[in-house]
Amino acid sequence: MLSQWLNEAPLASEDEAPALKGDIRADVCIVGGGYCGLWTALTLKQREPSLDIVIVEKNRCGDGASGRNGGFVLSWWRSFGALATFCSTDEAIRLAEASAHCVDEMANFCAAHDIDCEFRRDGWLWAATNRAQDGAWRSVIEALARHQRHPFEEWSPDQVAARSGSDKHISGVFEPTGATVQPAHLARGLRRAALAQGIRIFENTPMRRLKRTRPPRVVAPGGTVRADKVVIAMNAWATALPELSRSVLVISSDVVATETFPERLKASGWADGMAISDSRSLVNYYRTTLDGRVVFGAGGGFLSYANRVGRKFDAATPRAAEVAGYFHKVYPAFADVGIASHWTGPIDRSLSGLPFFGRLGGRADILYGLGFSGNGVGPTMLGGKVLASLALEARDEWSECGLVRHSVGQFPREPMRYIGGTLVMGAKRRIETLDDQGRKPGLITRAIANLAPAGLVPVKGYNADQPSGGANG
Ligand SMILES: Cc1cc2nc3c(=O)[nH]c(=O)nc-3n(C[C@H](O)[C@H](O)[C@H](O)COP(=O)(O)OP(=O)(O)OC[C@H]3O[C@@H](n4cnc5c(N)ncnc54)[C@H](O)[C@@H]3O)c2cc1C
């Protein structure tokens, strides 16, 4: 099933991008036409207008996670603790600041290129919906305060309940940087901007093989691209490459979109585009749309065996009733509002909860970036800067930043990953149900949940001392 978003964002016939036919040559070939690939192409073109850049996309640009996410455009402030585990404090602050700056840059880019993606800068509420979640943000706020950074506003419980339209939110902090977009409109808009700048896009062109010749070749059914630089921007699908197969855990995030009910939304107090996440390990995230729907998502869904991203990740979600149930729990007053559509998509969860970039097998001509871990709408723009610098072999603040890493943590091998992951996720889910009921989990449930290696599931909140996951993964 196409997401609600993709249904609203059909491709205009005048900007068709053909499938690849024959053998061609390019300076840079980017594999994957999501935000990461598109921002990389656009950044490269801006820095080196004469470059011949090709994007090879297996479906249509934006059909992956980029066209069907929650549309939260967030910074990495809440991930400060995770950044600081592998960067110096100054570098962690610099990257968090750069990620916040990307929200402005995205707004400016969209305005300059006439991309109407319903960009709304109404902030992000990081909330608690039960006592166990209360104060999940505390350690991040305190760590940032020690460095004179104060990106979050502390709201009173009354303010949280009033602004979110539900007193099920018992506390929370607000980050004004946050924005929302209609994600498929953003992806299609970037695609249009790329085509307008002479970037060649081949859609319905799956890379079947990456030939590690010099220069490398991308092999698709209809032809090949020989390029000085190949950039892998394939999100979860990148796990098909042996070097990346255990670097992320592929797990679903699942979404329902309601019918429109703008008047009741406005009357509830949730009158603007403020995005909201709770503080579960398996996070719930929700936002309103311009036409008056709620789009409600739940992270930590089903796992794939051996990270195979099968058709299940492109279909209607099997978790629709569960996700709608979460929605009704937080907004019982909207329990009668119909669900108009529901879908799912793959999350490329890294051990740190943050993306990583590098040279495949140490080769300077094959680059990759993945691991956005459910928070990629804003950060892929930053990822594009990193990948562009790597492709240009520039020595700058992007190519040498802490996210470019020679080694990243590996998840366990199969079948341990799948069996262990399924058990741990089940225990986490049980704990969260009990948290909602104000009950304590038993010893066995806690022991199983604690078996999670750091990053196997998104950690609760964004503890400054622990790896941190996406707001939506
Ligand atoms: C349901 C859901 C909700 C989310 N909500 C949010 C949110 O609210 N905020 C947020 O910040 N992040 C969110 N995310 C994460 C965010 O969508 C991603 O981090 C981001 O879109 C990643 O961009 P990408 O370009 O790396 O990946 P994608 O957009 O997935 O792009 C990868 C592309 O590679 C293509 N591809 C794969 N294999 C091949 C091949 N062999 N040959 C050619 N092309 C190939 C795919 O078709 C795809 O188009 C969510 C994700 C999901 C699934």
The ligand as a Tripos MOL2 file, in Angstrom:
@<TRIPOS>MOLECULE
LIG
   53    58     1     0     0
SMALL
NO_CHARGES

@<TRIPOS>ATOM
      1 C1          7.2810    4.6610    8.9720 C.3       1 LIG1
      2 C2          8.4750    5.5390    9.1430 C.ar      1 LIG1
      3 C3          8.3480    6.7330    9.8540 C.ar      1 LIG1
      4 C4          9.4470    7.5690   10.0040 C.ar      1 LIG1
      5 N1          9.2630    8.7900   10.5830 N.ar      1 LIG1
      6 C5         10.2880    9.6770   10.6100 C.ar      1 LIG1
      7 C6         10.0780   11.0020   11.0610 C.ar      1 LIG1
      8 O1          8.9630   11.4070   11.3830 O.2       1 LIG1
      9 N2         11.1510   11.8240   11.1310 N.ar      1 LIG1
     10 C7         12.3970   11.4100   10.7680 C.ar      1 LIG1
     11 O2         13.3370   12.1820   10.8660 O.2       1 LIG1
     12 N3         12.6070   10.1760   10.2560 N.ar      1 LIG1
     13 C8         11.5800    9.3190   10.1570 C.ar      1 LIG1
     14 N4         11.7710    8.0950    9.6010 N.ar      1 LIG1
     15 C9         13.1000    7.7710    9.0470 C.3       1 LIG1
     16 C10        13.3420    8.4940    7.7200 C.3       1 LIG1
     17 O3         12.2590    8.3080    6.8670 O.3       1 LIG1
     18 C11        14.6080    7.9170    7.0910 C.3       1 LIG1
     19 O4         15.6820    8.0220    8.0080 O.3       1 LIG1
     20 C12        15.0160    8.6520    5.8140 C.3       1 LIG1
     21 O5         13.9480    8.7370    4.9240 O.3       1 LIG1
     22 C13        16.1920    7.9140    5.2100 C.3       1 LIG1
     23 O6         16.4480    8.4100    3.9200 O.3       1 LIG1
     24 P1         17.2740    7.5060    2.9300 P.3       1 LIG1
     25 O7         17.4480    8.2620    1.6820 O.co2     1 LIG1
     26 O8         18.4780    7.0160    3.6400 O.co2     1 LIG1
     27 O9         16.3790    6.2370    2.7430 O.3       1 LIG1
     28 P2         15.1430    5.8850    1.6660 P.3       1 LIG1
     29 O10        14.2590    7.0320    1.5400 O.co2     1 LIG1
     30 O11        14.6180    4.6120    2.1170 O.co2     1 LIG1
     31 O12        15.9700    5.7810    0.3470 O.3       1 LIG1
     32 C14        16.6910    4.6350   -0.0210 C.3       1 LIG1
     33 C15        16.3400    4.3900   -1.4630 C.3       1 LIG1
     34 O13        17.1810    3.3600   -1.9820 O.3       1 LIG1
     35 C16        16.4180    2.6550   -2.9440 C.3       1 LIG1
     36 N5         17.0610    1.3660   -3.1920 N.ar      1 LIG1
     37 C17        17.1270    0.3050   -2.3500 C.ar      1 LIG1
     38 N6         17.8010   -0.7000   -2.9190 N.ar      1 LIG1
     39 C18        18.1810   -0.2640   -4.1480 C.ar      1 LIG1
     40 C19        18.8970   -0.8580   -5.2160 C.ar      1 LIG1
     41 N7         19.3540   -2.1050   -5.1410 N.pl3     1 LIG1
     42 N8         19.1010   -0.1240   -6.3230 N.ar      1 LIG1
     43 C20        18.6320    1.1530   -6.4370 C.ar      1 LIG1
     44 N9         17.9360    1.7600   -5.4510 N.ar      1 LIG1
     45 C21        17.7250    1.0610   -4.3060 C.ar      1 LIG1
     46 C22        15.0550    2.5400   -2.2810 C.3       1 LIG1
     47 O14        14.0410    2.2440   -3.2210 O.3       1 LIG1
     48 C23        14.9110    3.9090   -1.6430 C.3       1 LIG1
     49 O15        14.2100    4.8180   -2.4780 O.3       1 LIG1
     50 C24        10.7100    7.2050    9.4630 C.ar      1 LIG1
     51 C25        10.8400    6.0090    8.7570 C.ar      1 LIG1
     52 C26         9.7380    5.1860    8.6010 C.ar      1 LIG1
     53 C27         9.8850    3.9100    7.8290 C.3       1 LIG1
@<TRIPOS>BOND
     1     1     2 1
     2     2     3 ar
     3     2    52 ar
     4     3     4 ar
     5     4     5 ar
     6     4    50 ar
     7     5     6 ar
     8     6     7 ar
     9     6    13 1
    10     7     8 2
    11     7     9 ar
    12     9    10 ar
    13    10    11 2
    14    10    12 ar
    15    12    13 ar
    16    13    14 ar
    17    14    15 1
    18    14    50 ar
    19    15    16 1
    20    16    17 1
    21    16    18 1
    22    18    19 1
    23    18    20 1
    24    20    21 1
    25    20    22 1
    26    22    23 1
    27    23    24 1
    28    24    25 2
    29    24    26 1
    30    24    27 1
    31    27    28 1
    32    28    29 2
    33    28    30 1
    34    28    31 1
    35    31    32 1
    36    32    33 1
    37    33    34 1
    38    33    48 1
    39    34    35 1
    40    35    36 1
    41    35    46 1
    42    36    37 ar
    43    36    45 ar
    44    37    38 ar
    45    38    39 ar
    46    39    40 ar
    47    39    45 ar
    48    40    41 1
    49    40    42 ar
    50    42    43 ar
    51    43    44 ar
    52    44    45 ar
    53    46    47 1
    54    46    48 1
    55    48    49 1
    56    50    51 ar
    57    51    52 ar
    58    52    53 1
@<TRIPOS>SUBSTRUCTURE
     1 LIG1         1 GROUP 0 **** ****
